[in-house]
Amino acid sequence: MDDPESLDILFADVGAARDQHRSPFKFLDAYGVGDRSLFFGRDNEIRDLYARFYRSRVLLVYGESGTGKTSLIECGLRSEIPAEEALFVTVRTAQDPFEAVRRALQRVLGNALERDLDALLRAVIEQKNKILVLVFDQFEEFFLFQPASVRQAFARTVQGWLEQEGNCRLVIGLREEYLARASELEPYWPGLFHNRLWIRHLARSDAEAAIVGPCEVCGVALEQGLVPHILTDLSGGGSEVELPIFQVVFDSLYRKALLETPEHPRLTLDAYRELGQIQTILGRFLEERVQSYGEGSELARQILKALVTAEGTRQFGNRQNIAIRARQFGPELSDAQVDESLQRLIGDRLVREDPDQHWYELRHDALARQIRQWMSGLEQDLVDLRQTLENRLLEYQRHGRLLETDLLATLPPFENRLALRGELAELVEFSKRRARQHKRLRFLAVATVFTVVMAFGVFSFVQWQEAKRQKVQAEANFRRANEAVDHFFTQVSESTLLNQRGSEPLRRQLLEKALNFYQDLANQRAEDPQMRAELAAATFRTAKIRNLLGDHRQAEAAYRQAIADFAVLARDHPEIPEHQSYLARSYNNLGLLLGDGGDAAAARTAYQNALDLLERLARDHPEVPAYQSRRALSEHNLGILLSDGGDAAGARAAYQNALDLQERLVRNHPGVPEYQNNLAMSYSSLGVLLSDSGDAAAARVAYQKALDLRERLARDHPEVVEYQHKLAMSYNNLGLLLNESGDAKAARAAYQKALDLQEGLTRDHPEVPEYRSYLAESYNNLGILLGGRGGDSAEARVPILKAAGIFARLTREFPQQVAYRAGWARAEGNLAWIELIARQPREAIASASRGLEADPQQLWIRINLAHGYLFDNHTAQALAIYTENKDKKLPEGKTFAEAVLSDFKVFRARGLQHRDMARIERLLREISDHGHDGSS
């Protein structure tokens, strides 16, 4: 490991080597569709990508930098989709995203016709007669380089393509730390997060395949023991390997082997040991290449720094703006110097060129991270400030917004180094001219600068610069951490498995980790409006987590604090609709919390506040359908609150308001399944209300509309399991209504459809206990139907036995879950009634006993137990139960004695008699004619 050989030798003669041999490794380049024969170790991810490609029109592929997202899309996915079926068009959005899409589509058509972008997209789809797949690669650039106004406009345009062009799809490659930023697109691209794939670093077993497979294809020999030895070093004893270092190491070994034995290259352990410290190989290679340029090394450093963002990622540049950016890192460069240096960097595979547009960029973000370490604190501030100005230039060109005085005030210490030219310089000058028109502001600015300079002097001014740099860096670190925890919280709160009963301990542990972070943020204070908004959002998320954890009192306090914070932000910055949107969401969630806690009046006030805000947002921003959707959900929540409080008329009006909004959303956005799902939910809730009000005919109409929507969703989106689950629930609800209406045949058909769906869900997803629970409920309801009104008790016994068995297993697996234990008790109590009708009193006693063991508080099951003792001629035991409980009230309002007397009438109607029934009737008081059928 001493005196490692210079890495320059290993990377020499790149072009000649490629002419003679095909390299099994890609260095820092992504794999393309032509590299499929060399692309090993990602079979599972490719299968997942292929399956998800057909699930939805938007596919999000995210992961850390260096996990190989681009290769998986461009090589893995594209190789699986037949070329005659789909046309993949890759677009980078670092520059003007509209123009980037236009250029890409014009290249497809082979002409440079100037036409409307929508028409151009339709022309590509029609002429190629294929699915058009727009691949937004490196999509974090969209958030780094585009201002909010451009992002919103582009998102709205793409929304139109997705809704109107049936053969248009999106595949998005995104670094995972920007996942939270992508949430701003969800109002325009609903379902964005529903069809996503997380790409991780290569597992060791997959990394081995990624080495051995390409070497076999290219005829490269591997010394025994080399691969596991290197993978142990690369993984640091862990289970994953970082791809950039992996590729650099093996590309280095291959080049060395090619120099020594070009006809039969062999990678050896000795050659590996000569490389030196592996984890620093990329940084050493970069440093050695730059040093090899001699007098041109500092010039190369300037240019490389000009290709790095403030966040340490790569960025595009043409010759002109690279020269301008490089000026802030050193002396001014001539065009010839820039050209010469770029060509050397391209030859050394550090930089790549877009041959059509003549844009340049680093080959990988791994290089950007190394180069950013070269920058001083001042240089990092310069990069950050220039990036801000370039973003604001785009916003100025679209909306005419000049720079604020606060931003202008930060420029003077940096202007000489920034060397602003052209449009950027004009924007700054126009903004300064506008600021000078406000004499009072100018006076305050001059006075402030004079005070600072005279009071603190040059030394204090330098310290102020350093403090400012540290503040900027601290805020950047804060936002990165906040985005990471947002992503973590989203994953935990939305996870299907973690939301199932039995996973609460793990889920609680994970949520508490997120809670600690958000609480720390919420306790901070900031003057900057954006930071204040971030902290208010942290308070909002704290409330959500508190509620999820069952800490309802603290959740309420956090929601009220979020409301107070966002109310101030909305008042001070009415031009930012997100503040009002967050305020409405806080009120809505507070209403849910208060309603569940029994404070209906306060909940109603909270909902009304949310609705007032959302109505104004929807009116002022009709182009954002999410505001209308949230308004409809608040109306729906208000309807549930009013229904639970007995205000049927008010509930019906609220549901109708929700339905009107959701019908319009579905009509205007037919390609958004979320809107159809919400509409189905509102129809289902209305059906429950109408059924409880005794309007069975209207309830059936509402249930049928919900069914129609959910059948379409389940058919069009078979990959979304939740749609099948809700469809089964709709069939079950319809079955209950039809049974109560006396249409046993139709009710049985509805229950059977629910069971068919739920059997499939349980079979395909055994890890989700909730699906088994709903299956058991449907079996229980079918059994009640079959055993009622003179039905066949033998036939009824079968589904209820199944229900009891499922609930019993769930209770054993999840002993702390009250719902499963209650379901078991309910099924056993219903089975006891069926056994009584079947003249099997001992089986009735056994079933009722098991039911009471599961839930001793169920009085109706105790009635069935007493009936069992009576018909098994244990009259004393039966009489003791009858008389001991005779005055107790059942949930439906009857006394125990009234229910017993009603059951005796049913028994006589069924031909069941016992000699002591008349005597027991005389002993029981408060005889009532109201019926009780023994089931629940």
Rosetta blueprint (number, residue, H / E / L):
1 M L
2 D L
3 D L
4 P L
5 E L
6 S L
7 L H
8 D H
9 I H
10 L H
11 F L
12 A L
13 D L
14 V H
15 G H
16 A H
17 A H
18 R H
19 D H
20 Q H
21 H L
22 R L
23 S L
24 P L
25 F L
26 K L
27 F L
28 L L
29 D L
30 A L
31 Y L
32 G L
33 V H
34 G H
35 D H
36 R H
37 S H
38 L H
39 F L
40 F L
41 G L
42 R L
43 D H
44 N H
45 E H
46 I H
47 R H
48 D H
49 L H
50 Y H
51 A H
52 R H
53 F H
54 Y L
55 R L
56 S L
57 R L
58 V E
59 L E
60 L E
61 V E
62 Y E
63 G E
64 E L
65 S L
66 G L
67 T L
68 G L
69 K H
70 T H
71 S H
72 L H
73 I H
74 E H
75 C H
76 G H
77 L H
78 R H
79 S H
80 E H
81 I L
82 P L
83 A L
84 E L
85 E L
86 A E
87 L E
88 F E
89 V E
90 T E
91 V E
92 R L
93 T L
94 A L
95 Q L
96 D L
97 P H
98 F H
99 E H
100 A H
101 V H
102 R H
103 R H
104 A H
105 L H
106 Q H
107 R H
108 V H
109 L H
110 G L
111 N L
112 A L
113 L L
114 E L
115 R L
116 D L
117 L H
118 D H
119 A H
120 L H
121 L H
122 R H
123 A H
124 V H
125 I H
126 E H
127 Q H
128 K H
129 N L
130 K L
131 I E
132 L E
133 V E
134 L E
135 V E
136 F E
137 D L
138 Q L
139 F L
140 E H
141 E H
142 F H
143 F H
144 L H
145 F H
146 Q L
147 P L
148 A H
149 S H
150 V H
151 R H
152 Q H
153 A H
154 F H
155 A H
156 R H
157 T H
158 V H
159 Q H
160 G H
161 W H
162 L H
163 E H
164 Q H
165 E L
166 G L
167 N L
168 C E
169 R E
170 L E
171 V E
172 I E
173 G E
174 L E
175 R E
176 E H
177 E H
178 Y H
179 L L
180 A L
181 R H
182 A H
183 S H
184 E H
185 L H
186 E L
187 P L
188 Y L
189 W L
190 P L
191 G L
192 L L
193 F L
194 H L
195 N L
196 R E
197 L E
198 W E
199 I E
200 R L
201 H L
202 L E
203 A E
204 R H
205 S H
206 D H
207 A H
208 E H
209 A H
210 A H
211 I H
212 V H
213 G H
214 P H
215 C H
216 E H
217 V H
218 C H
219 G L
220 V L
221 A E
222 L E
223 E L
224 Q L
225 G L
226 L H
227 V H
228 P H
229 H H
230 I H
231 L H
232 T H
233 D H
234 L H
235 S H
236 G L
237 G L
238 G L
239 S L
240 E E
241 V E
242 E L
243 L H
244 P H
245 I H
246 F H
247 Q H
248 V H
249 V H
250 F H
251 D H
252 S H
253 L H
254 Y H
255 R H
256 K H
257 A H
258 L H
259 L H
260 E H
261 T L
262 P L
263 E L
264 H L
265 P L
266 R E
267 L E
268 T L
269 L H
270 D H
271 A H
272 Y H
273 R H
274 E L
275 L L
276 G L
277 Q L
278 I H
279 Q H
280 T H
281 I H
282 L H
283 G H
284 R H
285 F H
286 L H
287 E H
288 E H
289 R H
290 V H
291 Q H
292 S L
293 Y L
294 G H
295 E H
296 G H
297 S H
298 E H
299 L H
300 A H
301 R H
302 Q H
303 I H
304 L H
305 K H
306 A L
307 L L
308 V E
309 T L
310 A L
311 E L
312 G L
313 T L
314 R E
315 Q L
316 F L
317 G E
318 N L
319 R H
320 Q H
321 N H
322 I H
323 A H
324 I H
325 R H
326 A H
327 R H
328 Q H
329 F H
330 G L
331 P L
332 E L
333 L L
334 S L
335 D H
336 A H
337 Q H
338 V H
339 D H
340 E H
341 S H
342 L H
343 Q H
344 R H
345 L H
346 I H
347 G H
348 D L
349 R L
350 L L
351 V E
352 R E
353 E E
354 D E
355 P L
356 D L
357 Q L
358 H L
359 W E
360 Y E
361 E E
362 L E
363 R L
364 H L
365 D H
366 A H
367 L H
368 A H
369 R H
370 Q H
371 I H
372 R H
373 Q L
374 W L
375 M L
376 S L
377 G H
378 L H
379 E H
380 Q H
381 D H
382 L H
383 V H
384 D H
385 L H
386 R H
387 Q H
388 T H
389 L H
390 E H
391 N H
392 R H
393 L H
394 L H
395 E H
396 Y H
397 Q H
398 R H
399 H H
400 G L
401 R L
402 L L
403 L L
404 E L
405 T H
406 D H
407 L H
408 L H
409 A H
410 T H
411 L L
412 P H
413 P H
414 F H
415 E H
416 N H
417 R H
418 L H
419 A L
420 L L
421 R L
422 G H
423 E H
424 L H
425 A H
426 E H
427 L H
428 V H
429 E H
430 F H
431 S H
432 K H
433 R H
434 R H
435 A H
436 R H
437 Q L
438 H L
439 K H
440 R H
441 L H
442 R H
443 F H
444 L H
445 A H
446 V H
447 A H
448 T H
449 V H
450 F H
451 T H
452 V H
453 V H
454 M H
455 A H
456 F H
457 G H
458 V H
459 F H
460 S H
461 F H
462 V H
463 Q H
464 W H
465 Q H
466 E H
467 A H
468 K H
469 R H
470 Q H
471 K H
472 V H
473 Q H
474 A H
475 E H
476 A H
477 N H
478 F H
479 R H
480 R H
481 A H
482 N H
483 E H
484 A H
485 V H
486 D H
487 H H
488 F H
489 F H
490 T H
491 Q H
492 V H
493 S H
494 E H
495 S L
496 T L
497 L L
498 L L
499 N L
500 Q L
501 R L
502 G L
503 S L
504 E H
505 P H
506 L H
507 R H
508 R H
509 Q H
510 L H
511 L H
512 E H
513 K H
514 A H
515 L H
516 N H
517 F H
518 Y H
519 Q H
520 D H
521 L H
522 A H
523 N L
524 Q L
525 R L
526 A L
527 E L
528 D L
529 P H
530 Q H
531 M H
532 R H
533 A H
534 E H
535 L H
536 A H
537 A H
538 A H
539 T H
540 F H
541 R H
542 T H
543 A H
544 K H
545 I H
546 R H
547 N H
548 L H
549 L L
550 G L
551 D L
552 H H
553 R H
554 Q H
555 A H
556 E H
557 A H
558 A H
559 Y H
560 R H
561 Q H
562 A H
563 I H
564 A H
565 D H
566 F H
567 A H
568 V H
569 L H
570 A H
571 R H
572 D H
573 H L
574 P L
575 E L
576 I L
577 P H
578 E H
579 H H
580 Q H
581 S H
582 Y H
583 L H
584 A H
585 R H
586 S H
587 Y H
588 N H
589 N H
590 L H
591 G H
592 L H
593 L H
594 L H
595 G H
596 D H
597 G L
598 G L
599 D L
600 A H
601 A H
602 A H
603 A H
604 R H
605 T H
606 A H
607 Y H
608 Q H
609 N H
610 A H
611 L H
612 D H
613 L H
614 L H
615 E H
616 R H
617 L H
618 A H
619 R H
620 D H
621 H L
622 P L
623 E L
624 V L
625 P H
626 A H
627 Y H
628 Q H
629 S H
630 R H
631 R H
632 A H
633 L H
634 S H
635 E H
636 H H
637 N H
638 L H
639 G H
640 I H
641 L H
642 L H
643 S H
644 D H
645 G L
646 G L
647 D L
648 A H
649 A H
650 G H
651 A H
652 R H
653 A H
654 A H
655 Y H
656 Q H
657 N H
658 A H
659 L H
660 D H
661 L H
662 Q H
663 E H
664 R H
665 L H
666 V H
667 R H
668 N H
669 H L
670 P L
671 G L
672 V L
673 P H
674 E H
675 Y H
676 Q H
677 N H
678 N H
679 L H
680 A H
681 M H
682 S H
683 Y H
684 S H
685 S H
686 L H
687 G H
688 V H
689 L H
690 L H
691 S H
692 D H
693 S L
694 G L
695 D L
696 A H
697 A H
698 A H
699 A H
700 R H
701 V H
702 A H
703 Y H
704 Q H
705 K H
706 A H
707 L H
708 D H
709 L H
710 R H
711 E H
712 R H
713 L H
714 A H
715 R H
716 D H
717 H L
718 P L
719 E L
720 V L
721 V H
722 E H
723 Y H
724 Q H
725 H H
726 K H
727 L H
728 A H
729 M H
730 S H
731 Y H
732 N H
733 N H
734 L H
735 G H
736 L H
737 L H
738 L H
739 N H
740 E H
741 S L
742 G L
743 D L
744 A H
745 K H
746 A H
747 A H
748 R H
749 A H
750 A H
751 Y H
752 Q H
753 K H
754 A H
755 L H
756 D H
757 L H
758 Q H
759 E H
760 G H
761 L H
762 T H
763 R H
764 D H
765 H L
766 P L
767 E L
768 V L
769 P H
770 E H
771 Y H
772 R H
773 S H
774 Y H
775 L H
776 A H
777 E H
778 S H
779 Y H
780 N H
781 N H
782 L H
783 G H
784 I H
785 L H
786 L H
787 G H
788 G L
789 R L
790 G L
791 G L
792 D L
793 S H
794 A H
795 E H
796 A H
797 R H
798 V H
799 P H
800 I H
801 L H
802 K H
803 A H
804 A H
805 G H
806 I H
807 F H
808 A H
809 R H
810 L H
811 T H
812 R H
813 E H
814 F L
815 P L
816 Q L
817 Q L
818 V H
819 A H
820 Y H
821 R H
822 A H
823 G H
824 W H
825 A H
826 R H
827 A H
828 E H
829 G H
830 N H
831 L H
832 A H
833 W H
834 I H
835 E H
836 L H
837 I H
838 A L
839 R L
840 Q L
841 P H
842 R H
843 E H
844 A H
845 I H
846 A H
847 S H
848 A H
849 S H
850 R H
851 G H
852 L H
853 E H
854 A H
855 D L
856 P L
857 Q L
858 Q L
859 L H
860 W H
861 I H
862 R H
863 I H
864 N H
865 L H
866 A H
867 H H
868 G H
869 Y H
870 L H
871 F H
872 D L
873 N L
874 H L
875 T H
876 A H
877 Q H
878 A H
879 L H
880 A H
881 I H
882 Y H
883 T H
884 E H
885 N H
886 K L
887 D L
888 K L
889 K E
890 L L
891 P L
892 E L
893 G L
894 K L
895 T E
896 F H
897 A H
898 E H
899 A H
900 V H
901 L H
902 S H
903 D H
904 F H
905 K H
906 V H
907 F H
908 R H
909 A H
910 R L
911 G L
912 L L
913 Q L
914 H L
915 R L
916 D L
917 M H
918 A H
919 R H
920 I H
921 E H
922 R H
923 L H
924 L L
925 R L
926 E L
927 I L
928 S L
929 D L
930 H L
931 G L
932 H L
933 D L
934 G L
935 S L
936 S L
